[in-house]
């Protein structure tokens, strides 16, 4: 049994390394791999939907979503996320485990009261109206890759943290769940509403929740479509740190300060579930494929519900943003 486990782990390690080598951002990643200044790695003009900053005190990279189109995982956001992940892997993969140049990756949002509403419903409606299976499959693959890379910590000796100071729904919750630690402010609303319009979360929600809180809670959240408070998910063991409203950043700094001297041991503790009960890439791809097939069966009533939810999300984002330039996107 021990030998079988070693073979499995080595197979997974080889597969992950192959995936990093075979990526569309390889040349850019290779060009930046010789850069030693972390801030310079991310300071070029390659990112529009993301802002990347480095805190040298705690060796933390902040990845902040700008939501320039919509507060969802649009294809532009996903492509920039994948590019960032491959760049980080190429530039930092040879760092010694006991002295990494980066210790933390923090996923955050620039929008007040919204972390991420999840899948790009506006884009989905357009694709499904055109019966564009390839377009849906392209989106599912990109979202699955981004989420899985994050779950694997980009195969780097780091800890990943989601800082949720607002609504964290659908794929937004899946992205947060793929992190080692979730810090959520009390007023954050969190859930998986896909069942409302005949779909289900297809990029890791069931896998991540079932590993962390058990299959019963995972199935309950997926089937109900209910939106939970951050306090409820904290009680269920899915939110790790519950912060008062406006105190999320303080809670993050407190976490850094409290665990800085024990970073190496805590990092290994977070790795244990990925060894004992891992989520595999094949598992995520299989579910994503089923998500695509189910999406292609949605009827006009389902798409109407999807449009309605997209309009509600955009209206809320505009109130938070204080502008109206995106309001026509779901018309």
N, C-alpha and C positions, 0 to 999 in steps of 0.2 A: 504493500500500500504506500509506503514512504517513497519507494522508487517510482511508482506510478505517478505520485503527486509531483515529484521532481521533473519527470518527463513532461507532464502537462504544463508545469510552470515554465520550463525551458521552451516548449512549443509556443506558448503564449508570448514569451519575451521575443522570440524570433519573429513571430507574426507582427508584433507591434513595431519592431524595428524596420521590418519590410514596409509597413504602412507609412512610416515617416520618410523612408527613402523615395517611395513612389508617390509623390505628391506634386501638384501643379505649381507650388511655390518654391520648389527646390532651388532654382537658380538664385532667386532673391535671398533665400535663407542662407545659401552658401556664401553669398556676397557679404552678408552681415555677420557671419559666424566668427570672423576674426576680430570683430569689435569687442572691446573689453568694458566699455562704459555702458551700463545697462540703459541709462536714460537716452543715450544717443541711438541705441538700437531701435527705440520706439519713437524717436523725435522727428523722423522724416515725414513727408507729406502723404504717406501711403494710406492713412486712416482718415476717414471722414465721419463714419458712424461711431467710432470709438475714440476715446481720449485715454492715452496711456501715460501714467506718471509713476515715478519711482521715489519711494521714501527710504533713504539710506539708513535711517535710524534703526528700522526693523527689517530692512531688506525686503520691502513689500512693493509689488507692482499693482497699481490700481488700474483696473480696466473699467472705464465708465462709459455706459451706453449713452449716446447723444440723442437718439430717437429723431433724426432729422427728417425721416419720412413719416413713420408711424411708430408708436411705442410697442412694437412687435418685433419678432425675429423675421425681418424681411430678408430677401436673398442678399441684399447689400450688406446687412449686418452679419449674416452667416458667413459670407465670403471673407469679410474682414476678420471675423473671429477665427476662421480657419487659417488665414494668412498669419495672424498673430501667433496662433498656437504653433505653427510650423517654424516660425522665426524663433520663438522662445526655445523650442526643442533643439534646433540647429545650433543656437548660440550658447546654450547652457548645459547641453547633455553631457559634456565632459567635465563639468564641475565636480570636485570631490564631495562625497556625501556629507562629510563632517564640516566642510567649509564652503557651502554653496554661496554664489553671489546673490541669489534671490532665495528667500525663505517662504514668502507668502505671495499668492495671487488673489486679489480681491475683486470680485465682480460686483459692480454697483451701477446706479443709474443717476443721470443728471436731472431727471424730471421729478418734480415734487409729487409725492403720493403715488407714484407708479414705478415699479421695478421693471416689469415687462408683462404685457398682456398675452404673450405666447405666439402661437402660429399666426401667420399673416393672412387673416381671413379675407381681406380685400383681394389679395393675390389668389387665394384658393377659389373664390367665386369666379374670377376671370378664367382660371384654368379649367374648372369643372363645367362652366358654361360652354367652353370650347371642346370638352371631352378630351383634354390634353393629359393623358396618362403619363407621358414622358416628363412633362413639366412637374407634375405632382411627385413623380419618382425622384426627379432631380432635387426637389426641395427636401423630400424625406431623407435622402442620402446625405445632403449637406448638414441638415439638422442633427441627424444621428451621429455623423462623424464629429461635429463640434461638441456634442454632449458627451460622447464616449471619450474623446481626447481629454476633456475636462475631468471626467470620472477617473481617468488614468493619471491625472496630474501632469499631462503632457509627457509622461515617462521621465519626470524630473524629480529631484529630491526636495519637493516643495509641499506646502499645505495650501489648499484652496478654500476660500471663504466667500460666501454670498452675503452681501449686505442689502437686506430687503427693507426699504423704508416706505414701501407703498404696495399697491396691488401686484401680486405675483401669481399669475394665472396660467393654466395650460402649459405650453412650452416654457414659459417663464419659470414656473414651479419646477419643471423637469430640469432646467438649467441649474436652479438653486440646489435641487436634490443631488445633483451630480458632484457638488462640492463636499469637502470634508466637514465644513462647519457652516451652519446657517445662523446668521444674526438677523432678527426681525424686530421691527418696532411694533408696538402693541396694536396700532390701528391698521396694520397691513392686512389685507384680505388675500387669502391664499386658497387655491382650489383648482379643480380639473373640470371645467364646464363643457367639455366636448360632446358629452352624451346628449346635450340639449339639442344639437343639430345633427344627431345621428352618427357621430364619430366617437373616437376614444383617444386618449393620449398615446401617441405612437412612438415617442422618442425617449423612452426609458422610465416613465413614471411608475408603472407597475413594478418593474425590476428593482428600482431604487427603493421604493417604499416597502416592498415585501422584504428586502434584505434588512432594512433598518427598523421597521415597525411591525412586520409580519404580514402574511398574505391576506388575512381577514381585513385589516385596515386598508391595505392597498386596494382590494376589490371593492370595499365599501366606498372609498373615495372616487374610484373610477366610475362605478355604476350610478352613484347618486348625483354626480355633477354639482354637488353642494360646494359653496364657498365658505371656508372656515376662517375664524379669526386666528391671528398669529398665536394667541394664548392657547387656543384649542390644539393647534399642531405642536406647540411646545409641550403641552401635557401628554400628547401622543408620542413624543420623542423624536419628532421630525424637525422641529426648530430647536437648535441647541442653546441659543441665548436669546431671551426675550428682553428687549429694551423698551423703556418708556419712549413715547413719541418725542422726536427731536434729539434723542440720546443715542441713536445708532452709531454715529461716528465715535462718540465717547466710549461706548461698549466695545467697539473694535479696538480702540487704543488700549483700553483696559485689558482686553484679551492678549494683545501683543505684549504688554508690560508684564502681565501675570505669568505668561508661558515662555517668555523669551529665553530664560536660562534652561528650560526643559524642552526646547524646540525639537531636538533630535529624537528624544524618547517619544514625545507626543506624535511626531511625524510617523514613527514606526507603528504606533498604536493605530493610527488611521489606516495604515497599510494592511493590518491584519485581516479585516473583512474581505479585502480584495484577494487575499490568499486563501482564506478558509471557505468563503462563499462568494466567488467572484461573479460579476455580471460580464458575460462574454459579448464580444462584438457581434458574433453570429446571432446570439439571442436578440440583441437590439435590432439588427437588420431584419430578422424574421418578423418581428412585431411591426417594424416600419413598413415592410412589404404588405402585410395584412392591412395596415392603415391605408395604404394607397388603394388597395383593391376595394376596401369598404368605401372610401371616399368616392370612387367612381360609380357607386350605386346610389348616391344621394339624389333625392328627387327635388323638384322645384320648391316644395315647402321647406325642406331642409336648407336649401340655399337662401331662401327668404329669411329664415331664422338666423343664418350665418351673417347675412347682410345687416340685419337689425342689430345683432350683437356688435358687429364692426362699427356701425354708426354710433352706438352707445359708447364704445371704447374711444373712438375719435373725439366725441363730444366731451368726454371726461378729460382726455389729454389736452384738449384746447383750453378748457377751464384752468387746468394746471399750468399750461404753457403761457396763457394769456394772449394767444394769437389765434388766427383763423385760417392761416395759409394752407392747412392740411385738411380742412373740413370737407372739401369736395371729393376726397379720395374714395369714400364709400357710397357716393350717390348712385 
